[in-house]
Amino acid sequence: MQIEEIARLMVLKGKGILAADESTGTMEKRLKSVNVPCTEKNRLSFREALFSAPSMKSNISGVILFEETLKQTSSKGLTIPELIKKNGSIPGIKVDKGAKQLAGSQNEKITEGLDGLRERMAEYYKLGARFAKWRAVYSISSSQPSEQCIKSNAHALARYAAIVQEAQMVPIVEPELLMDGSHSIDKCYDVTSRIISECYKELKIHKINLKGTVLKPNMILPGMNCKQKSSTEEIAKKTIKCLKNNVPSEVPGVAFLSGGQSEIEATKNLNEINKINDTTFNFTFSYGRALQQSALKTWAKSMSETTKIQKVFDHRAKMNGLSTKAEWSENLEKQVA
Ligand code: 5MM
């Protein structure tokens, strides 16, 4: 399949991406929160339950995996990428090596992982991955993010995207402005605009075929500790305006990260965005926490009850699938739950 077709399928209406690419350190935190030891067996058991759920066919276009999971075999003998494909979804892989301290700056991060990436991509392709993900992280303070942080992360994202497309795979470009802090929604709008426009400047310099990419940004939200709360409508309007002004129209779709929003908030905001979408982009989800939280709690309590765990996951996947078509409502949420 050509990359433009893969990208189109990743952002298809009614479906979205499951971000299950938590590194071992992040999984350690997630499993600790539900009092389960973070062993390789447990990480596989939870993930296999999700990847075998009925909603994979109907609502999940792709799954982002951590390298460990890409190389694991499921209890039924299929490799994890084979299992995902069999269940109607596309396997993908997180290829960055994490956000590290940016030299010459205080408390800012640069995402690493470019060395040897070309060789790794060839291996990931053979293992069945058809798209990749690289996440750059930025945060707001009185003087940050700095020009240095914005430019160096955009440059790395573009170099990553070029190597991924060379390997015939779709790069998900993920610049995440963290929600931490007490900044206003307008500050988030301004900073996200600067970050995204710099990314597209670099992607252009690196001759990226934008039709074979997916953008994974944060929504435009007030900081977590901001006193001034925003309505869903304001969030949706500002998110769309920011993307309309900074993302080239060749990009087929935008798959938002949830970034610390609750499951319901993430669904509700996406639904509103699709309700007033006047762009050519397909707006969908690429959620980690907002798709997995409830399922993780259920799994921790009833590990052997796969159907019960999958029911909880299927519900979230279905609700988010509806929100990609602006068909979600609070009533539906209650009826089905
Ligand atoms: C699933 O979490 C991913 C990051 O894991 P590491 O920090 O361990 O590398 C993360 O990139 C994720 O894909 C996005 O942030 C979206 O996840 P949320 O939970 O924000 O929707």
Boltz pocket constraint, residues with backbone or C-beta under 6 A from the ligand:
constraints:
  - pocket:
      binder: B
      contacts: [[A, 19], [A, 20], [A, 21], [A, 22], [A, 23], [A, 24], [A, 25], [A, 26], [A, 27], [A, 64], [A, 98], [A, 135], [A, 176], [A, 256], [A, 257], [A, 258], [A, 259], [A, 260], [A, 286], [A, 287], [A, 288], [A, 289], [A, 290]]
      max_distance: 6.0
